[in-house]
Amino acid sequence: MAATLMRQERFKRFVVGADRIAINGDFANKIGTYGVAVAANYHSIPFYVAAPWTTVDQTCANGDQIP
């Protein structure tokens, strides 16, 4: 549904939450976010992650280290 609405130019931007953020800015979220991010990129729609500072894992260098 999201991709269909993107094709119809119904979105100006996307903002999602995150379960964990690595020091370099890589993030992990619930199932489905990746597909929305890929579709947003394809349609040139800005995609943002909003989360509290406590979501940043100071011991995690990058997304490869997120379980």
N, CA, C and O atoms as a Maestro MAE file, in Angstrom:
{
 s_m_m2io_version
 :::
 2.0.0
}

f_m_ct {
 s_m_title
 :::
 protein
 m_atom[268] {
  # First column is atom index #
  i_m_mmod_type
  r_m_x_coord
  r_m_y_coord
  r_m_z_coord
  i_m_residue_number
  s_m_chain_name
  s_m_pdb_residue_name
  s_m_pdb_atom_name
  i_m_atomic_number
  :::
  1 25 0.815 -1.186 0.000 1 A "MET " " N  " 7
  2 3 0.000 0.000 0.000 1 A "MET " " CA " 6
  3 2 0.860 1.252 0.000 1 A "MET " " C  " 6
  4 15 0.578 2.204 -0.727 1 A "MET " " O  " 8
  5 25 1.904 1.253 0.810 2 A "ALA " " N  " 7
  6 3 2.768 2.439 0.886 2 A "ALA " " CA " 6
  7 2 3.373 2.756 -0.476 2 A "ALA " " C  " 6
  8 15 3.387 3.915 -0.889 2 A "ALA " " O  " 8
  9 25 3.874 1.741 -1.178 3 A "ALA " " N  " 7
  10 3 4.494 1.972 -2.475 3 A "ALA " " CA " 6
  11 2 3.480 2.506 -3.493 3 A "ALA " " C  " 6
  12 15 3.819 3.347 -4.325 3 A "ALA " " O  " 8
  13 25 2.262 2.026 -3.426 4 A "THR " " N  " 7
  14 3 1.220 2.515 -4.334 4 A "THR " " CA " 6
  15 2 0.957 3.995 -4.087 4 A "THR " " C  " 6
  16 15 0.837 4.776 -5.030 4 A "THR " " O  " 8
  17 25 0.867 4.376 -2.813 5 A "LEU " " N  " 7
  18 3 0.648 5.785 -2.487 5 A "LEU " " CA " 6
  19 2 1.856 6.644 -2.850 5 A "LEU " " C  " 6
  20 15 1.702 7.813 -3.205 5 A "LEU " " O  " 8
  21 25 3.046 6.077 -2.764 6 A "MET " " N  " 7
  22 3 4.236 6.805 -3.200 6 A "MET " " CA " 6
  23 2 4.182 7.066 -4.694 6 A "MET " " C  " 6
  24 15 4.492 8.166 -5.149 6 A "MET " " O  " 8
  25 25 3.795 6.066 -5.447 7 A "ARG " " N  " 7
  26 3 3.687 6.206 -6.902 7 A "ARG " " CA " 6
  27 2 2.684 7.300 -7.260 7 A "ARG " " C  " 6
  28 15 2.847 7.999 -8.260 7 A "ARG " " O  " 8
  29 25 1.649 7.441 -6.439 8 A "GLN " " N  " 7
  30 3 0.629 8.463 -6.662 8 A "GLN " " CA " 6
  31 2 1.036 9.825 -6.094 8 A "GLN " " C  " 6
  32 15 0.255 10.777 -6.118 8 A "GLN " " O  " 8
  33 25 2.271 9.903 -5.582 9 A "GLU " " N  " 7
  34 3 2.821 11.146 -5.014 9 A "GLU " " CA " 6
  35 2 1.980 11.671 -3.857 9 A "GLU " " C  " 6
  36 15 1.737 12.873 -3.758 9 A "GLU " " O  " 8
  37 25 1.538 10.772 -2.983 10 A "ARG " " N  " 7
  38 3 0.718 11.152 -1.833 10 A "ARG " " CA " 6
  39 2 1.547 11.454 -0.587 10 A "ARG " " C  " 6
  40 15 1.009 11.928 0.414 10 A "ARG " " O  " 8
  41 25 2.881 11.178 -0.641 11 A "PHE " " N  " 7
  42 3 3.758 11.416 0.505 11 A "PHE " " CA " 6
  43 2 4.816 12.448 0.147 11 A "PHE " " C  " 6
  44 15 5.320 12.469 -0.975 11 A "PHE " " O  " 8
  45 25 5.147 13.302 1.106 12 A "LYS " " N  " 7
  46 3 6.225 14.268 0.923 12 A "LYS " " CA " 6
  47 2 7.499 13.781 1.601 12 A "LYS " " C  " 6
  48 15 8.602 14.133 1.182 12 A "LYS " " O  " 8
  49 25 7.351 12.971 2.648 13 A "ARG " " N  " 7
  50 3 8.491 12.420 3.377 13 A "ARG " " CA " 6
  51 2 8.007 11.281 4.260 13 A "ARG " " C  " 6
  52 15 6.809 11.134 4.500 13 A "ARG " " O  " 8
  53 25 8.951 10.473 4.741 14 A "PHE " " N  " 7
  54 3 8.652 9.397 5.680 14 A "PHE " " CA " 6
  55 2 9.473 9.589 6.938 14 A "PHE " " C  " 6
  56 15 10.654 9.929 6.872 14 A "PHE " " O  " 8
  57 25 8.858 9.374 8.068 15 A "VAL " " N  " 7
  58 3 9.549 9.393 9.353 15 A "VAL " " CA " 6
  59 2 9.174 8.100 10.073 15 A "VAL " " C  " 6
  60 15 7.996 7.805 10.273 15 A "VAL " " O  " 8
  61 25 10.205 7.330 10.460 16 A "VAL " " N  " 7
  62 3 9.968 6.077 11.184 16 A "VAL " " CA " 6
  63 2 10.751 6.095 12.486 16 A "VAL " " C  " 6
  64 15 11.663 6.904 12.659 16 A "VAL " " O  " 8
  65 25 10.400 5.217 13.385 17 A "GLY " " N  " 7
  66 3 11.133 5.052 14.631 17 A "GLY " " CA " 6
  67 2 12.240 4.034 14.441 17 A "GLY " " C  " 6
  68 15 12.432 3.508 13.344 17 A "GLY " " O  " 8
  69 25 12.965 3.759 15.513 18 A "ALA " " N  " 7
  70 3 14.036 2.766 15.449 18 A "ALA " " CA " 6
  71 2 14.110 2.018 16.773 18 A "ALA " " C  " 6
  72 15 13.882 2.592 17.838 18 A "ALA " " O  " 8
  73 25 14.433 0.730 16.693 19 A "ASP " " N  " 7
  74 3 14.628 -0.069 17.901 19 A "ASP " " CA " 6
  75 2 16.047 0.061 18.424 19 A "ASP " " C  " 6
  76 15 16.274 0.007 19.633 19 A "ASP " " O  " 8
  77 25 17.006 0.231 17.516 20 A "ARG " " N  " 7
  78 3 18.403 0.407 17.903 20 A "ARG " " CA " 6
  79 2 19.127 1.176 16.806 20 A "ARG " " C  " 6
  80 15 18.881 0.975 15.617 20 A "ARG " " O  " 8
  81 25 20.031 2.066 17.234 21 A "ILE " " N  " 7
  82 3 20.828 2.851 16.297 21 A "ILE " " CA " 6
  83 2 22.294 2.659 16.648 21 A "ILE " " C  " 6
  84 15 22.688 2.803 17.806 21 A "ILE " " O  " 8
  85 25 23.107 2.330 15.635 22 A "ALA " " N  " 7
  86 3 24.550 2.176 15.833 22 A "ALA " " CA " 6
  87 2 25.202 3.564 15.817 22 A "ALA " " C  " 6
  88 15 24.600 4.546 15.384 22 A "ALA " " O  " 8
  89 25 26.441 3.616 16.298 23 A "ILE " " N  " 7
  90 3 27.170 4.879 16.360 23 A "ILE " " CA " 6
  91 2 27.276 5.565 14.994 23 A "ILE " " C  " 6
  92 15 27.236 6.793 14.915 23 A "ILE " " O  " 8
  93 25 27.410 4.785 13.926 24 A "ASN " " N  " 7
  94 3 27.561 5.385 12.591 24 A "ASN " " CA " 6
  95 2 26.227 5.793 11.951 24 A "ASN " " C  " 6
  96 15 26.218 6.294 10.827 24 A "ASN " " O  " 8
  97 25 25.108 5.587 12.645 25 A "GLY " " N  " 7
  98 3 23.803 5.986 12.125 25 A "GLY " " CA " 6
  99 2 22.983 4.858 11.527 25 A "GLY " " C  " 6
  100 15 21.802 5.050 11.238 25 A "GLY " " O  " 8
  101 25 23.580 3.678 11.331 26 A "ASP " " N  " 7
  102 3 22.795 2.521 10.891 26 A "ASP " " CA " 6
  103 2 21.730 2.242 11.946 26 A "ASP " " C  " 6
  104 15 21.956 2.454 13.137 26 A "ASP " " O  " 8
  105 25 20.576 1.769 11.505 27 A "PHE " " N  " 7
  106 3 19.518 1.502 12.480 27 A "PHE " " CA " 6
  107 2 18.772 0.221 12.150 27 A "PHE " " C  " 6
  108 15 18.804 -0.268 11.021 27 A "PHE " " O  " 8
  109 25 18.104 -0.305 13.158 28 A "ALA " " N  " 7
  110 3 17.258 -1.490 12.997 28 A "ALA " " CA " 6
  111 2 15.862 -1.134 13.495 28 A "ALA " " C  " 6
  112 15 15.697 -0.390 14.462 28 A "ALA " " O  " 8
  113 25 14.874 -1.678 12.819 29 A "ASN " " N  " 7
  114 3 13.488 -1.414 13.187 29 A "ASN " " CA " 6
  115 2 12.654 -2.657 12.918 29 A "ASN " " C  " 6
  116 15 13.188 -3.703 12.549 29 A "ASN " " O  " 8
  117 25 11.379 -2.543 13.101 30 A "LYS " " N  " 7
  118 3 10.465 -3.661 12.922 30 A "LYS " " CA " 6
  119 2 10.424 -4.125 11.469 30 A "LYS " " C  " 6
  120 15 10.878 -3.428 10.562 30 A "LYS " " O  " 8
  121 25 9.878 -5.301 11.275 31 A "ILE " " N  " 7
  122 3 9.711 -5.857 9.932 31 A "ILE " " CA " 6
  123 2 8.822 -4.928 9.108 31 A "ILE " " C  " 6
  124 15 7.786 -4.462 9.583 31 A "ILE " " O  " 8
  125 25 9.233 -4.667 7.877 32 A "GLY " " N  " 7
  126 3 8.460 -3.832 6.973 32 A "GLY " " CA " 6
  127 2 9.096 -2.489 6.689 32 A "GLY " " C  " 6
  128 15 8.821 -1.880 5.655 32 A "GLY " " O  " 8
  129 25 9.943 -2.018 7.590 33 A "THR " " N  " 7
  130 3 10.566 -0.710 7.408 33 A "THR " " CA " 6
  131 2 11.520 -0.710 6.221 33 A "THR " " C  " 6
  132 15 11.593 0.276 5.488 33 A "THR " " O  " 8
  133 25 12.247 -1.795 6.025 34 A "TYR " " N  " 7
  134 3 13.209 -1.866 4.920 34 A "TYR " " CA " 6
  135 2 12.502 -1.669 3.573 34 A "TYR " " C  " 6
  136 15 12.980 -0.915 2.725 34 A "TYR " " O  " 8
  137 25 11.383 -2.336 3.380 35 A "GLY " " N  " 7
  138 3 10.640 -2.202 2.130 35 A "GLY " " CA " 6
  139 2 10.154 -0.786 1.895 35 A "GLY " " C  " 6
  140 15 10.177 -0.300 0.764 35 A "GLY " " O  " 8
  141 25 9.718 -0.125 2.944 36 A "VAL " " N  " 7
  142 3 9.279 1.266 2.827 36 A "VAL " " CA " 6
  143 2 10.474 2.151 2.472 36 A "VAL " " C  " 6
  144 15 10.356 3.050 1.640 36 A "VAL " " O  " 8
  145 25 11.627 1.896 3.106 37 A "ALA " " N  " 7
  146 3 12.827 2.689 2.817 37 A "ALA " " CA " 6
  147 2 13.269 2.520 1.369 37 A "ALA " " C  " 6
  148 15 13.621 3.498 0.710 37 A "ALA " " O  " 8
  149 25 13.255 1.300 0.874 38 A "VAL " " N  " 7
  150 3 13.656 1.036 -0.516 38 A "VAL " " CA " 6
  151 2 12.693 1.728 -1.481 38 A "VAL " " C  " 6
  152 15 13.124 2.356 -2.448 38 A "VAL " " O  " 8
  153 25 11.410 1.613 -1.220 39 A "ALA " " N  " 7
  154 3 10.418 2.248 -2.094 39 A "ALA " " CA " 6
  155 2 10.534 3.774 -2.042 39 A "ALA " " C  " 6
  156 15 10.411 4.441 -3.069 39 A "ALA " " O  " 8
  157 25 10.768 4.320 -0.860 40 A "ALA " " N  " 7
  158 3 10.936 5.772 -0.731 40 A "ALA " " CA " 6
  159 2 12.153 6.233 -1.524 40 A "ALA " " C  " 6
  160 15 12.105 7.264 -2.195 40 A "ALA " " O  " 8
  161 25 13.237 5.476 -1.447 41 A "ASN " " N  " 7
  162 3 14.435 5.820 -2.220 41 A "ASN " " CA " 6
  163 2 14.139 5.777 -3.716 41 A "ASN " " C  " 6
  164 15 14.539 6.679 -4.452 41 A "ASN " " O  " 8
  165 25 13.456 4.759 -4.161 42 A "TYR " " N  " 7
  166 3 13.115 4.623 -5.580 42 A "TYR " " CA " 6
  167 2 12.301 5.818 -6.071 42 A "TYR " " C  " 6
  168 15 12.497 6.305 -7.184 42 A "TYR " " O  " 8
  169 25 11.382 6.280 -5.218 43 A "HIS " " N  " 7
  170 3 10.499 7.391 -5.588 43 A "HIS " " CA " 6
  171 2 11.061 8.752 -5.187 43 A "HIS " " C  " 6
  172 15 10.367 9.764 -5.288 43 A "HIS " " O  " 8
  173 25 12.324 8.784 -4.727 44 A "SER " " N  " 7
  174 3 12.999 10.033 -4.317 44 A "SER " " CA " 6
  175 2 12.242 10.772 -3.219 44 A "SER " " C  " 6
  176 15 12.154 11.999 -3.236 44 A "SER " " O  " 8
  177 25 11.700 10.024 -2.270 45 A "ILE " " N  " 7
  178 3 11.000 10.609 -1.130 45 A "ILE " " CA " 6
  179 2 11.952 10.574 0.065 45 A "ILE " " C  " 6
  180 15 12.491 9.516 0.389 45 A "ILE " " O  " 8
  181 25 12.167 11.715 0.724 46 A "PRO " " N  " 7
  182 3 13.058 11.736 1.884 46 A "PRO " " CA " 6
  183 2 12.586 10.765 2.968 46 A "PRO " " C  " 6
  184 15 11.388 10.622 3.215 46 A "PRO " " O  " 8
  185 25 13.549 10.102 3.608 47 A "PHE " " N  " 7
  186 3 13.263 9.074 4.612 47 A "PHE " " CA " 6
  187 2 14.089 9.386 5.858 47 A "PHE " " C  " 6
  188 15 15.315 9.468 5.789 47 A "PHE " " O  " 8
  189 25 13.422 9.557 6.986 48 A "TYR " " N  " 7
  190 3 14.083 9.945 8.226 48 A "TYR " " CA " 6
  191 2 13.792 8.944 9.341 48 A "TYR " " C  " 6
  192 15 12.765 8.265 9.344 48 A "TYR " " O  " 8
  193 25 14.721 8.876 10.276 49 A "VAL " " N  " 7
  194 3 14.532 8.066 11.474 49 A "VAL " " CA " 6
  195 2 14.485 9.014 12.663 49 A "VAL " " C  " 6
  196 15 15.365 9.861 12.820 49 A "VAL " " O  " 8
  197 25 13.470 8.875 13.493 50 A "ALA " " N  " 7
  198 3 13.338 9.685 14.702 50 A "ALA " " CA " 6
  199 2 13.302 8.749 15.908 50 A "ALA " " C  " 6
  200 15 12.483 7.833 15.970 50 A "ALA " " O  " 8
  201 25 14.183 8.987 16.848 51 A "ALA " " N  " 7
  202 3 14.251 8.130 18.037 51 A "ALA " " CA " 6
  203 2 14.936 8.899 19.158 51 A "ALA " " C  " 6
  204 15 15.712 9.819 18.899 51 A "ALA " " O  " 8
  205 25 14.652 8.528 20.396 52 A "PRO " " N  " 7
  206 3 15.334 9.193 21.509 52 A "PRO " " CA " 6
  207 2 16.809 8.800 21.570 52 A "PRO " " C  " 6
  208 15 17.201 7.754 21.053 52 A "PRO " " O  " 8
  209 25 17.608 9.628 22.191 53 A "TRP " " N  " 7
  210 3 19.041 9.373 22.315 53 A "TRP " " CA " 6
  211 2 19.316 8.015 22.957 53 A "TRP " " C  " 6
  212 15 20.330 7.387 22.653 53 A "TRP " " O  " 8
  213 25 18.437 7.556 23.833 54 A "THR " " N  " 7
  214 3 18.631 6.275 24.518 54 A "THR " " CA " 6
  215 2 18.591 5.096 23.563 54 A "THR " " C  " 6
  216 15 18.974 3.988 23.938 54 A "THR " " O  " 8
  217 25 18.134 5.312 22.339 55 A "THR " " N  " 7
  218 3 18.086 4.251 21.332 55 A "THR " " CA " 6
  219 2 19.459 3.999 20.717 55 A "THR " " C  " 6
  220 15 19.695 2.935 20.145 55 A "THR " " O  " 8
  221 25 20.362 4.967 20.830 56 A "VAL " " N  " 7
  222 3 21.711 4.814 20.273 56 A "VAL " " CA " 6
  223 2 22.514 3.877 21.171 56 A "VAL " " C  " 6
  224 15 22.645 4.111 22.372 56 A "VAL " " O  " 8
  225 25 23.048 2.818 20.575 57 A "ASP " " N  " 7
  226 3 23.869 1.842 21.297 57 A "ASP " " CA " 6
  227 2 25.331 2.258 21.164 57 A "ASP " " C  " 6
  228 15 25.940 2.082 20.109 57 A "ASP " " O  " 8
  229 25 25.883 2.805 22.229 58 A "GLN " " N  " 7
  230 3 27.252 3.320 22.227 58 A "GLN " " CA " 6
  231 2 28.300 2.230 21.991 58 A "GLN " " C  " 6
  232 15 29.442 2.535 21.647 58 A "GLN " " O  " 8
  233 25 27.921 0.966 22.173 59 A "THR " " N  " 7
  234 3 28.870 -0.132 21.993 59 A "THR " " CA " 6
  235 2 28.782 -0.768 20.603 59 A "THR " " C  " 6
  236 15 29.527 -1.698 20.294 59 A "THR " " O  " 8
  237 25 27.889 -0.274 19.786 60 A "CYS " " N  " 7
  238 3 27.648 -0.851 18.461 60 A "CYS " " CA " 6
  239 2 28.203 0.089 17.384 60 A "CYS " " C  " 6
  240 15 27.674 1.182 17.182 60 A "CYS " " O  " 8
  241 25 29.263 -0.334 16.698 61 A "ALA " " N  " 7
  242 3 29.927 0.527 15.711 61 A "ALA " " CA " 6
  243 2 29.107 0.721 14.442 61 A "ALA " " C  " 6
  244 15 29.096 1.816 13.879 61 A "ALA " " O  " 8
  245 25 28.413 -0.335 13.976 62 A "ASN " " N  " 7
  246 3 27.652 -0.240 12.735 62 A "ASN " " CA " 6
  247 2 26.533 -1.269 12.719 62 A "ASN " " C  " 6
  248 15 26.414 -2.089 13.630 62 A "ASN " " O  " 8
  249 25 25.724 -1.220 11.685 63 A "GLY " " N  " 7
  250 3 24.561 -2.092 11.578 63 A "GLY " " CA " 6
  251 2 24.876 -3.571 11.528 63 A "GLY " " C  " 6
  252 15 24.033 -4.391 11.890 63 A "GLY " " O  " 8
  253 25 26.069 -3.931 11.089 64 A "ASP " " N  " 7
  254 3 26.448 -5.344 11.057 64 A "ASP " " CA " 6
  255 2 26.507 -5.957 12.455 64 A "ASP " " C  " 6
  256 15 26.424 -7.175 12.610 64 A "ASP " " O  " 8
  257 25 26.650 -5.114 13.458 65 A "GLN " " N  " 7
  258 3 26.745 -5.592 14.836 65 A "GLN " " CA " 6
  259 2 25.396 -5.605 15.556 65 A "GLN " " C  " 6
  260 15 25.322 -6.021 16.713 65 A "GLN " " O  " 8
  261 25 24.341 -5.160 14.897 66 A "ILE " " N  " 7
  262 3 23.010 -5.181 15.504 66 A "ILE " " CA " 6
  263 2 22.435 -6.590 15.320 66 A "ILE " " C  " 6
  264 15 22.326 -7.074 14.194 66 A "ILE " " O  " 8
  265 25 22.065 -7.249 16.430 67 A "PRO " " N  " 7
  266 3 21.519 -8.618 16.307 67 A "PRO " " CA " 6
  267 2 20.161 -8.629 15.613 67 A "PRO " " C  " 6
  268 15 19.569 -9.693 15.432 67 A "PRO " " O  " 8
  :::
 }
 m_bond[267] {
  # First column is bond index #
  i_m_from
  i_m_to
  i_m_order
  :::
  1 1 2 1
  2 2 3 1
  3 3 4 2
  4 3 5 1
  5 5 6 1
  6 6 7 1
  7 7 8 2
  8 7 9 1
  9 9 10 1
  10 10 11 1
  11 11 12 2
  12 11 13 1
  13 13 14 1
  14 14 15 1
  15 15 16 2
  16 15 17 1
  17 17 18 1
  18 18 19 1
  19 19 20 2
  20 19 21 1
  21 21 22 1
  22 22 23 1
  23 23 24 2
  24 23 25 1
  25 25 26 1
  26 26 27 1
  27 27 28 2
  28 27 29 1
  29 29 30 1
  30 30 31 1
  31 31 32 2
  32 31 33 1
  33 33 34 1
  34 34 35 1
  35 35 36 2
  36 35 37 1
  37 37 38 1
  38 38 39 1
  39 39 40 2
  40 39 41 1
  41 41 42 1
  42 42 43 1
  43 43 44 2
  44 43 45 1
  45 45 46 1
  46 46 47 1
  47 47 48 2
  48 47 49 1
  49 49 50 1
  50 50 51 1
  51 51 52 2
  52 51 53 1
  53 53 54 1
  54 54 55 1
  55 55 56 2
  56 55 57 1
  57 57 58 1
  58 58 59 1
  59 59 60 2
  60 59 61 1
  61 61 62 1
  62 62 63 1
  63 63 64 2
  64 63 65 1
  65 65 66 1
  66 66 67 1
  67 67 68 2
  68 67 69 1
  69 69 70 1
  70 70 71 1
  71 71 72 2
  72 71 73 1
  73 73 74 1
  74 74 75 1
  75 75 76 2
  76 75 77 1
  77 77 78 1
  78 78 79 1
  79 79 80 2
  80 79 81 1
  81 81 82 1
  82 82 83 1
  83 83 84 2
  84 83 85 1
  85 85 86 1
  86 86 87 1
  87 87 88 2
  88 87 89 1
  89 89 90 1
  90 90 91 1
  91 91 92 2
  92 91 93 1
  93 93 94 1
  94 94 95 1
  95 95 96 2
  96 95 97 1
  97 97 98 1
  98 98 99 1
  99 99 100 2
  100 99 101 1
  101 101 102 1
  102 102 103 1
  103 103 104 2
  104 103 105 1
  105 105 106 1
  106 106 107 1
  107 107 108 2
  108 107 109 1
  109 109 110 1
  110 110 111 1
  111 111 112 2
  112 111 113 1
  113 113 114 1
  114 114 115 1
  115 115 116 2
  116 115 117 1
  117 117 118 1
  118 118 119 1
  119 119 120 2
  120 119 121 1
  121 121 122 1
  122 122 123 1
  123 123 124 2
  124 123 125 1
  125 125 126 1
  126 126 127 1
  127 127 128 2
  128 127 129 1
  129 129 130 1
  130 130 131 1
  131 131 132 2
  132 131 133 1
  133 133 134 1
  134 134 135 1
  135 135 136 2
  136 135 137 1
  137 137 138 1
  138 138 139 1
  139 139 140 2
  140 139 141 1
  141 141 142 1
  142 142 143 1
  143 143 144 2
  144 143 145 1
  145 145 146 1
  146 146 147 1
  147 147 148 2
  148 147 149 1
  149 149 150 1
  150 150 151 1
  151 151 152 2
  152 151 153 1
  153 153 154 1
  154 154 155 1
  155 155 156 2
  156 155 157 1
  157 157 158 1
  158 158 159 1
  159 159 160 2
  160 159 161 1
  161 161 162 1
  162 162 163 1
  163 163 164 2
  164 163 165 1
  165 165 166 1
  166 166 167 1
  167 167 168 2
  168 167 169 1
  169 169 170 1
  170 170 171 1
  171 171 172 2
  172 171 173 1
  173 173 174 1
  174 174 175 1
  175 175 176 2
  176 175 177 1
  177 177 178 1
  178 178 179 1
  179 179 180 2
  180 179 181 1
  181 181 182 1
  182 182 183 1
  183 183 184 2
  184 183 185 1
  185 185 186 1
  186 186 187 1
  187 187 188 2
  188 187 189 1
  189 189 190 1
  190 190 191 1
  191 191 192 2
  192 191 193 1
  193 193 194 1
  194 194 195 1
  195 195 196 2
  196 195 197 1
  197 197 198 1
  198 198 199 1
  199 199 200 2
  200 199 201 1
  201 201 202 1
  202 202 203 1
  203 203 204 2
  204 203 205 1
  205 205 206 1
  206 206 207 1
  207 207 208 2
  208 207 209 1
  209 209 210 1
  210 210 211 1
  211 211 212 2
  212 211 213 1
  213 213 214 1
  214 214 215 1
  215 215 216 2
  216 215 217 1
  217 217 218 1
  218 218 219 1
  219 219 220 2
  220 219 221 1
  221 221 222 1
  222 222 223 1
  223 223 224 2
  224 223 225 1
  225 225 226 1
  226 226 227 1
  227 227 228 2
  228 227 229 1
  229 229 230 1
  230 230 231 1
  231 231 232 2
  232 231 233 1
  233 233 234 1
  234 234 235 1
  235 235 236 2
  236 235 237 1
  237 237 238 1
  238 238 239 1
  239 239 240 2
  240 239 241 1
  241 241 242 1
  242 242 243 1
  243 243 244 2
  244 243 245 1
  245 245 246 1
  246 246 247 1
  247 247 248 2
  248 247 249 1
  249 249 250 1
  250 250 251 1
  251 251 252 2
  252 251 253 1
  253 253 254 1
  254 254 255 1
  255 255 256 2
  256 255 257 1
  257 257 258 1
  258 258 259 1
  259 259 260 2
  260 259 261 1
  261 261 262 1
  262 262 263 1
  263 263 264 2
  264 263 265 1
  265 265 266 1
  266 266 267 1
  267 267 268 2
  :::
 }
}
